[in-house]
Amino acid sequence: MSDWKIKTIKKVNLSNTILIEGMPGIGNVGKIAADIIVEQIKAVKIMTLFSPCLPNSVFVKDDNMVELPKIEFYHKKKGKQDFLFLVGDVQPMKERDSYEFTQAVLDVAVKNKVKHIITLGGIGLHEIPKKPKVLCTGNDKKFIQEFKKLGADDKLFGVVGPIMGISGLLLGMSGEKGIKAVTLLAETYAHPMYIGLRGAKEIMKILEQRYKLGVNMKKLDKDIKQLENELRPLAQQQGMIDQPGSMARKDTSYIG
């Protein structure tokens, strides 16, 4: 029995839905990209998720008050296309909790007619990349090719370690639901306090090319700087949560 509680904030009827996930991980690359997109296109919060398996802590906000960690779904309709965004402050740390969370997310995906899932994250390098590359893999070759045509590199075997966390499990478990899934992984620095703004920008460029979400690329640098200021205290509070695989290794490593 899952401990995940899903609260509906706003009911929406979705079809032809694409789910984009951006949770904390190396460099917070996926979180930065998803948070900025949600903010820029004015996506609306429709669901929250909570479980006692989340870290036993609260965050101190900029008004010096506290709040529990948040995991939320946002929605935006663009033409005939519905988009769901899964964003949050943290992700489960234990293996069983990660599987249960992923199953809860997939239950929401099936209920809301999600046909494609895109997970976002970072690949940790020994040095800060001057121009981060975006790599791509997934559970469907044709879907992967769509992003390769936009500049993502699909040659990951022998280059990256295991894709861990929610970003990896969503790729692996979505196939059982008949949902095509890919991940976009941007190169970033593997230091636990590094914030991967450049990598996030490269991911957003590809997403904007593919889906025409309405992200203002000219305004992006300003939004990234603002988010950097917001994330730095949060990263310090979390210590970026010293996760297995989150530090640089001899090979390139990744965690969701």
N, C-alpha and C positions, 0 to 999 in steps of 0.2 A: 504494500500500500504506500503510495507516494505521499510525502509530507508537503508537497507543493500546493500552495493555495493561490488560485487565480481569481482575481477580482476584476469584474468588468466595469469600466468607467463609462464607456459609451458604446452602445450597440450599433454595429454597422453590418450591412450585407455585402460581402466580398465575393468576387469571382475573378478568375484569371489573375491570381495573386502571386506576387514575387516577394519573398521574405529575405531581407538583408540583415545579417547579424553582425554587430560590432561590440564585443565585450572586452574587458581589460585583458592584457597579455603583454608580451614583450614590446616595450616602447609605447604601449597603449595605442598602437597604430590603428587597430580596428575600431576602438572606442572613439578616437579622435575623428576618424572619417565619418562614422555613423552619426555621432553627436552633431557635427557641423551640418551634415545633410539634413537631419531632422530639424535643426534650427533654421536653416536657410529656406527650406521649402515649406516651413510652417506646418509640419506634420502634427497630427492631433493624438494625444495620449488616449488609448482605448482600453488598456489592460495593465494591471500590475501583478507581479509574481512575488511570493514570499515563502520562505521555508526556514525552519530553525537550523538547517544545515549550513546556512550562510555564516560568515565569520562573526564571532561573538563580540561585536564592537559597534560603536556609532561614530559618525564623522562630525567634526566641528565645522559648521558653515561659516561663511564670511561675516554673518551677523552675530557670530560667537554663540549661536544656539546649536543644538545637536539634532541629528536625524539618523534613522536606520539606513543601512545600504538599500539601494533601489534597483530593481530590475523591471523594465517596462516595455510594453509594445506600443508603438506609434503607427498611425495610419495616414496615408495620403493617396488620393486618387488623381491620376494623370491621364486624362482622356478616358479610354476604356480599361486602363490598366490600374489595378489596385496594388499598392506597396505596403508591406508591413516591415517595420524596423524594430529589431530586438536590441535594446541598449541597456546598460546597467553600470553600477559602480563596482561590482565584484562578480565573481563566478564561483561556483562550488569548488572546494579544494580536494575533497576525497573522491576516489574513483566511483564508488557506488552512487554518491550524491550527484556526480556529473552525469552518470547514465540516467538517473531518475529525472534530472532536470531536462536533459535532452529529450526524453520521452514526453515530458509535459509540454515542451515546445512543439514537438511533432504532433501531439494531439491537437494543439491550437492550430497548427498548420493545416492538418487534414480538415478540421472543422471549417476553416476559412478558405478552403479550396486553393491552397498554395500549390503551384505547379513547379516553381523553381526556387531554390535556396542558394543564396550567395553569402559565404562567411568571409570575414575580413580579419587580417592579422599581420603579424610581423615575423621576419626571419632574422634572428640575432647574429650579427657579425662581430669580428674582433675590433673593427674600427668603424668610425662614423662614415657611412657612404656619402660621397659628394652628390651623386645622382642615383638614388635608389632604384633598383629594378623591381618590377612586379612579376612574381611567379604565380602560376595557376595550375591547379589539378582539381579532380573531382570524381564523380561516379558515372559520368557520361561523356564519351569522347567528342560527340558533336557539340555538346554544350561548351566544353573546354575550348574547342576551336573558335567559337564566337569571340572569346576573350583573347585568344592568341592573335586573331586578326587585328585586334585593337592595340597590340604591343606587349601583351603578357607573354612570358616565357613558360612553356609547358615542359621543359626538361628539368625535372626535379629529382629524379632517381639518382641516388648517390651524391646528391648535393645537400639535401636537407635531412634532418632526423625525423622522428615521428611527429605528426601533427597532433598535438595534445590538446586537452581541454574541450570546451563546447564547440569550437570551430572545427575540430577534427571529428568529434562524435556526430555532429550533424551531417557531415559528409558520409560517414559510414552507415548511419542508421536510417537516413532518409530514403535510401534505395529500397528498403523493405516496405516503404509506404508508396512506392512508385513515383517519388519526387526526385527530379534531376537536381544535382547540387554541384557547385564549384566553390573553390576558395581562392581569394586574391591575397597573396602574401607579399608585402613590401619589405625590402631590405631595410634594416635599421641597426642601431648599435645595441649590443646585448647587455650593457650595464643596467642594473635594476632601477636606477633613478633617471635614465634617459627617456625623454619624451620624443617619440618618432614623428615629428611634424612633417618632414619632407616625404617620408614614406606614405603617410596618410594622404598627402596632396596627390601623389602619383596614383593611388588607388581611386581617389575621387575623380581624377581626370578620365580614367577608364570607365567608371560607372556612368559619368555624365555623357560620354560618347555613346555608350550602349543604350542608355535608357532615357536620355534627355529629361533628367529629373528637375532641371531648373536651377542648378547650382550656379551661382555667379562666381566664375573663376577669378574675376578681377577683385572681388571682395574677399576672396579666400584667404589671402595672406593676412588681412586684418582680423578675420575670424579665428584663424589659427593662432595668432599672437594673443588674442583675448582668451582662447581656450587654454593656451599654455599657462597663462597666469592663474587660471582657475584650477588646472590639473596639478600644478606643482605642489601646493599644500596638501592636496588629496594624496598624491604619490608619497609625500613624506609621512602622512598619517598611516598609510598602508605599508610603508617600507617597500612598496611595490609587491608586497606579499612574496617573500622569498620562495618561489615555486620551483618544484623539480624541473630542471631543464631551462630555468630562466637566466642562468649565467652562461657566458660564452664557454664553448667547449672546443675541442680540436676540430670537430666538424661543425657545419652550420646547424643551428638548432632552432626549434620553434615550439612555442606553446600558445594555445588559443587565447 
